[in-house]
Amino acid sequence: MSTRLSVFAIVVLVVSVAAPVGVGTVAAETGGCTFPVSATDDTGTTVSLSEAPDRIVTLNPSAAQTVYEISASDDPAWDRVVGISQFGTYLPGASGKTVVGNGRSDATVEQTIALDPDLVLAPNTITDATVQQLRSAGLTVYKFRDAASIDGTAPSGSTTVVEKTRLTGRLVGECNGATDTADTMERELDIVRDALRDEERPKALYYFFGYTAGSDTFIDEILTIGGVENVAAGVDSGFFVINSETVIAENPEWIVLNGDEYSEARVPAGPNGAFAETTAAEEGNAVVLDANEISQPAPRVMNAILDVVKAVHPDAYNEEIRDRLDRSEELGGAKQVRSTTLSDGNVRLEARNLGRDRQVSFAVPARENATARLHRLNVSLSALNPSFTVDLRYPDPAEGPPGLNGTYAFSRFSLETNGLPEEDVDRLRFRFSVNGSALADRSAAAEDVTLYRHNGTAWSALDTRVVNETNDTVVFEATSPGASTFVVGVPETDAAQAVTATPSPEQTTAVSVSEPTTTPEQTTTPTTPSTATSMATTDTSAPGFGIVAAVVAVALTIFVRRTRTRE
């Protein structure tokens, strides 16, 4: 055998043995989900996704709410939502997304196509013709089945809110967050059902712009689980106009109202004034539910159920439910993660009942006309800490530590924690963006942007990296060991000039914006590799080929030596 053929045989043999099976088709994982994924939608179409979608449009508020509630990964799905319907604008961070209409108009189709999304989540109220229009434009569309139940047995052709939550997680790459959310709903539903098992159930009627909800609707289950008898369920199924004759015949003891129509818990006149003749009017029994919780088959229906319980069965709630929600399953319970904009423009981030979770992700509401915007704060805990708050403040430049010499600040903010000791924090991860036009005005490149942290005595540069870039916006991530005052900045002059920040005691050189010197803030490495790094590895190499090269080299060396001996 010739030397050339022998070498070829060795290479083939080694590569055949060492090459991993299925190179090029290795499954990707995002948020606990494995891709590719396929699911059959309400049109009978099998919708397939090869990877987690980077650009998502939600054509109804329940899909938007669900995506928001389940977003818990390092690359939150809510941050990847680029378009929402006009009724989803109440969610934190919605102001930074494009409103694509009411979900039913031609304008919705046009604006959705213009956003070029990787995935469109459509409600069952969207017509199949509209779905086909979007698919004909090359878009991937998943049309949900009607969520006619919360967690029970759904009628044929429909689904439940709990299952819809889990499915949404699989589609957008948030399986872990969806599982946590759905599991919490099921646990809370069990608690409420158990507490109200022996309670009397007064008759109630849901009333919204003349309509009511009969059997085979998730609103019927909100009422039933909440401890009342829905009188409309015995009249008809679905949603229908309620007439005065039915109201008088059924004589409801409670009227349940929708916050989109009513702001006060007072019994209205009803159809042809029929409510005036009911026990509900005589006793003044009315409850107003948040429209975004009663009208949307999404995780927050649990809040609507609890509001019914509080109004109709206050003793049972206080004595049998409230404490169990807070303490069920040892440190678990009703997990709540909320972001609230305060009257002064600052933001309160609140985490309750985290149980054994050591990760919590906050969506940060947008600020109007902000050049740099903080999108999300992820908190990683080094110790169990079930509940705490973080106050995000935007101080005046005159407040707090002095500014950075030689650095232009796009944004300045501070974090103050309550109930979260410094030693309980493993790291904080920030996702923020800077307007491309603002960078151009400063003659700065994306690589020049750095997040700085004041450690109490001096400023230090945090490890800051670009995770996404468009013509208008650059998105960054940075990691910090704890709360403090922060500045998003670039060099005052050109990108090569070192920032004359006061170095921390561990630093021996000046901090450079384009090449940050390692400081104590930079010693914590994120547990999840950056998206850019992961993509580079996937695109340019196959797992295990470094070993292959080494084995080939050794084999060739042995072969050449033996050949020379023979010669």
N, C-alpha and C positions, 0 to 999 in steps of 0.2 A: 504494500500500500504506500502511495506517495506521501511525502510530508504534508502537502496541501490537503489531501483527502483525509489524512489522519486528524489534522487540526479541525477540519470541518466536522468530522464525526464526534470529536470531543465536545465542540460547541453545541451541536444538536442534542447530544446526550444530556449535557448539563442543563441546558435551557428547558428541555422536555421534562426533566425531573424537578427543577426548581421553580419554573414559572408558575405563578398562582393561577388557579382555575378561574376562568371567567374574567380575565383582565380586560378592562374596558367596559364591563357591565357590573362593576362592584356597586352594591346598594349604598345609597347615601342616607345619612340619618340627620334629622333636624328636630329639635324639641321632643325627642323620644319617638319620633315617627321614622319609619323606614320607607324610602322611596326607591323605585316607582310605586305608585298607589293607584288603584282603580276602584270606582264605585258607580253603580247604576242610579241615574237620577229619575225624576218624576216623568220625564219624556220617554223613558225606556232606553236612554242612551248610556253606554258605558263611558264614563269620563275618566281619562287617564292623565296622570301627572308624573313626569320623569324625575322631578325634583321639587322642593318646596318653592312655591311661587314668590317672586321678588316684588311683583306689582299686583295688587288685589283690588277689585272693585266690588262693593256690596250694594245691591240694588234695593235693599230694604233695611229698616233700622234693627230688626231682630238679628240679622246676620252680623251687622256692625257691632251690636252690643255683645253678641257671643264672642266674636273675635277679640274685642277689647277685654272681656272678662277672662278669657283663657290664655291671653298672651303672657307667658312666663319664661320664655327661652331667652338665650343671649341675643338672639335676633328676633325680637318680638313681632308677631304677625301684625299687630295693630300699627306698628311703625311702617309695615310694608303695604298697608291699605292706602291707595292713592285717590280713590273715589268713593263717595257715600251718597245715599239718597238724602233728600231735604229733611227727612224726619230723623236722621241720625246725627244731626249737628249738635245734640245736647252732650255728646260724649267728650271727655277731656281729650284734647289734641285734635278734635275734628276741624277746628278752624284752619289747620294747615293742609286740609285735604280738599279736593275738588268736589263740589256738589253737582251730581249728574241728573238732578231732577227728581220727580216723584216715583220713578221706576216704571211708569206706564206710557210715557210720551215718546214721540219720535226724537225729541231733543235728548232724552235719556240715552237712546241708542247711539246717536251721533257723538255725544260727549264721552260715552263709554269707549267707543271705538277710538276716539282721539287720544285717550289715555294709554292705549296699547297695553292693557293688563295681561298678565300671565294666567289669571283666573278671575272669572266673574261669578259671584254668588248671587243667585236669583231666587226670589220667593216664589211660592206656588201661585201667587196672584199675577205674576208675569205670564203673559200668554205664550203658548208654544211658538206662535208666529214671530214674536219678538225675540225669543231665544234663538230661533233659526236665523233671524237677521244677523244677530251677533256672531253666530257660528259661521255664517257665510262670509263674514268679514275676517275669518281666521282666528277668532277668539275661542278660548276654552271656557265653556259655561256649564256650571252645575246648578240645576233647578231643584230646589228642595221640595219634598213632599209636604203636605199640610201637617203641621204639628197639632193634632187634635187632642192630644193627651199630654200630661206632664211627665208621668213615669209609669202609667198603667198600661192597659192593653189598648193600643190604638186601633181604630176601625181600619178595615182593609184599604190599602192604598195610601195610608197616612203614616205618621211616625209620632214619636214623643219628643218633648223638649230635651229630655236627658239624652236620648239617642242622637238627636240632632246636634247637641253640644259635642258629643264624642266624635261624630262624623266630621263636623267642622274642623275639629282639631286635626284629624287625619288629613284633610284636604289642604290645610294651610301650614302644616308642620308644627303643630302645638299639641301633640298627643299627651305629654305630661301635664300641661296646664289644663287641658280638657278633661283628663281623668280626674284631677284634683277637684275641678269645679263640679263635674257630674257626681262624683262621690260625695261631696259636701251637700249637694242638693238632696241626694237620696237619704243621707243621714238625717238631715233636718226634717225632711218629710216624714220619716219614721218617728222622730221625736214628737212632731205635732200630732200625727195620727194617734200615737199612743196616749198622749195627754188628753185628747178630746174624745177618746173612745166612749166614755160613759156620759158625756155632756149632752144636754138637750140641744136640738138643732132648730132654731127659729127659721121660719120661712123668709127668704130674701129674693130680691129681684135686682139684676144688673140693668142699668139704664144709661144709654149713651146716644144722644141725638135721635131719640125715638126708637132705637134698636135695643135688642137684648140678646143674650147668648143662651141657646138651648143646649141639649145634650150633644155629645160628640164634639165638644169644643174645649180648648184648654182653659177658657174662662169659667166654664162649668166646674172644672176640677179645682180652680182657685177657690171658688166659693165653697165647694163641698169639703175640700181638705181644710179650709179655714173655719169650718164648724157651722155652716148654715145649709139649709135645704134650698136649692135653686128651683124656684117654682116654674121657671121657664123650661126646665128640662123635661117636665111632664107635658108640655104643650107642643113642642116641636124640636127638631135638631138644627144645628148650625145657628146662624145669625138671622134674625127676622124682626120685623116691626111688631111691637107689642101694642095691642089695642086696649081701650078702656074697659071693655067687658071682661077681658081676661084678668086685668089688674084687680077689678072689684071682686071677681069670683075667687081669685087666689088669695087676696088680702095679705100681702107680704108684711112682715114685721120689721124688716130692714130694707132700705134702698141703698144699693151700692153704686156709686157715681164715679165717673172718669174725670180726672183732673184737667183734661183738655177742654171740658165743657163747664165744669163747676169748680169753684175755688173754696166754697164753704160747705161744711158737712150739715146741710139743711135739706129736708125733703122738698123737692121741687113740685110743681103742679102736676107734671106727668101728662099723659095723653088725655086731652079733654078734661083736665083737672081731676083725673081719677085718683091720683095719689092722696088727695085730701081726705078721701074716705077710707084710707087704710090705717091699720094699727101702727105702721111705721110713722105716719104723719102725727097720729095721736100721741105717740110716745117720743117723737122727735128722733127717731133712730135712722141715721144716715151716716155713711162713711165715704170719704173721697179718697180714691186710690191714685197714685202717681200714674199718669198716662203711659210713661215709658216702661212701667212695670206690669200694668194690667193689660195693655194692648199688644205687647210683643212676646211671642213664644220664645223666650230666651232665659238665661239664668236668673235674671232679676224678678221673675215671677214669684220666687220665694219671698221676696220683700212684700209683694202684694198679699200673699197668703198670711204672712205675719201681721200685716196691718188689719186684715179682717179679724184675725184672732184677738188682737189687742182691743178692737172696738166691741166685738160681740162677746168674747170670753176673757175679760181682763184678769179675773182671778186665776184662771187656768194658765194664762200666759205668765203671770208674775210668779205663780207657785210651782208650775210644772214644766214650763218651757224655757223661760229666759235663762235660768242657771244651767240647764242641760245643754243649751246651745253654746254657752261659754265654756263648759267644762267636759263635754262628752269626749270619750276616748282619750282619757288622761289629759294630755296637753292640747288635744285637737279641739274641734268645735266649729263655730260659724266663722270661717276664715274671711276676713275683710281687708281689702287693700284699696284705699281711696286717695284721690287727689282733689283737693278743694281750693279754689281761688278765693282768698279772703278779700274783705272790702278794701284793704289798703294795697291790693295788687300782688301781695306776697302769696305763697302757696303752702298749704299744710298737707303733708304726706302722712297717712295714717295706716298702720298695719295692726290688725287685731287677730288674736287666736291663730297664730301661725303654727301652733303645735310643735311638731318636730321638724318643720321646714327650716332650712338654714339659708334659703334664697327667697328674696322678695323683689318684685319689679314694679316700679311706680312709673306710670305715664304722666308726664309733666304738661299741664295746660300751656298752650302757646301764649306768648305776649305779643300784643299788637305792635307793628312797626319795629320789631326787634331785628337788629342786624345779625346777631348771633342768638340762637335759640337752644335751650336745653330740652331735649325730647324725652329722655328716660333716665331714671336713676335705678340701678340694680344694687341691692345691698346683700352682701354675703356675710353671714354671721359665723363667728368662731365658737359661739356658745348658744344654747337654746334661749330664745328670748321671745315669748309668745306675742307680746304687744308693745308697740312703741310708736312715737311720732317723730317726724323730721320737719322742721320749718325751713322752707326755702325762701330766703330774703334777697331782695335786690337793693342793696344799700346805695346811698349817695356816695359819690367819689370821696367826699370829705370824711366819711365814716370809716371806721375800721383801720387796718394797717395801711401804711403808705403805699403808693403805687410803685410799679416796676420802672426803674430808670431805663430809658431807651426802648420802651415797649409801648405799643399802641394797644389799648384795651378795647376789644369789641363788646365785651360783656364782663360784668363783675357780679358775683353772687356769693352768698354764704349759706351754710347748712348748720342748723342748731338742732341737736337731738334731745329728746325727752324720754326717759325710760330706757335708753340704750347706752350703757357704759362704753367708754372708748375701747376697753379690752374685749368687749363682745363683738367688735367689728373686725372681720377678716379683711375686707376690702370694699370699696365703692367703685362701681363702674358707671361712667357717664357716657351718654350718647348725645351729641350736640351737633349743630350745623352752623355754618357761616355763609352768608350770601356771597355768591361769586362776584357780584358787582362791588361789594365792599372790599373784597380782596384786591380787585383790580384797581380800586381807588387808592389803595395803599401800596400798589406795585408789589403785591405779595403773592406768593404761590401757596397752594394748599399745604405743601410740606413745611411752610414757615409757621403754620398755626400751632400753638402750644397751649395746653391748659396748665396754669401755674397754681400752686397751693401754698398758702402761708402757714407755716408750722408753729406759729406763735412768736417766733423771733426773726424769721427770714423767709424769703420766697424760694421755692424750688420747682423745677420743671417736672411735670408728670409725663410718663410715657404716653404719647399722643399719636394716633395713627388714623389715616384716611380709610374709611370703610365703603364709601360710595361717593360718586362725583357726577354731577350733571352740569349743564351750561349755567344754571342759575344757583345751585346750592352744592356745598361740599359737606358731607357728613363725616364726623370724627368719633372715635372712642378713646377714652383715657381712663386709667385706673389710679385710685388714690387709696392710701391706707386708712383714711378716716375723714371725718367732717372737719370743716374749717372755712376760711374765705378763699375764693377761687377767682382767677382772671383768665379769660380767653383772649390771647393776644398774639401780635406779630411784631417783628422788629420795627422800630420807628423809622429806620433808614432802609438800606437794601437788605436782602435776605441773608447775606453773608456776615453782617455785623453782629457781633456777640451782644447779647442782652446784658446790661450792667446791673443785674439783680444781685443783691447781697447774697453771697453763697452761704449754704448751711454749713455747720461745723464739719460735716463729713466731706465737703467739697474742697478740692484743691485747685480747681480751675473755674473760670467764669462759665455761666450757663449760656449755651448757644441755642438759639431757637431752632435752627435747621439741624443741628447735631446736639441734642440735649445731653448734658453730662449726667451720668447716673447719680442719683441721690437716694436717700432712704425711701422716698416715695416710690422709686422705680424698682425696688427689690421684689415686690409682689408680682408674680407673673400670672396672668389670667389662666384659669384652668382650661378654658376652651380656646383652641387655636383660632387666630384671626381668619376671617373669611378669605382674605386675599391669600394668606399662606396656604390654607387648605386647598384652594382652587389651583394654586401653582403646583402643588404636589401632585394633584390628580391629573392635571393636564400634561405634565412634562415627564412623569416617571410612573413606573408600575411597581407595586409593592414587592419587595424581595429581590429586585434586580441588582442591588448593591452586593448582595451575597452571591448572586450568580456570577457577577464580574470577578469577584475574588476567587471563586472556585475555578472559573475558566483560566484565570491567571496562573493559579497553582498547577492545574492540569497541563497547561502549555509549557510551563517551566520544566516539569518532570519529563514531558514528552520530548522537548528539545534536548535535554541532557542525555536521555536514552538514545536519541537519534545520533547525537555527536559521538557517543561511545561506540555505536555501531559503525560509524564512518571511520 
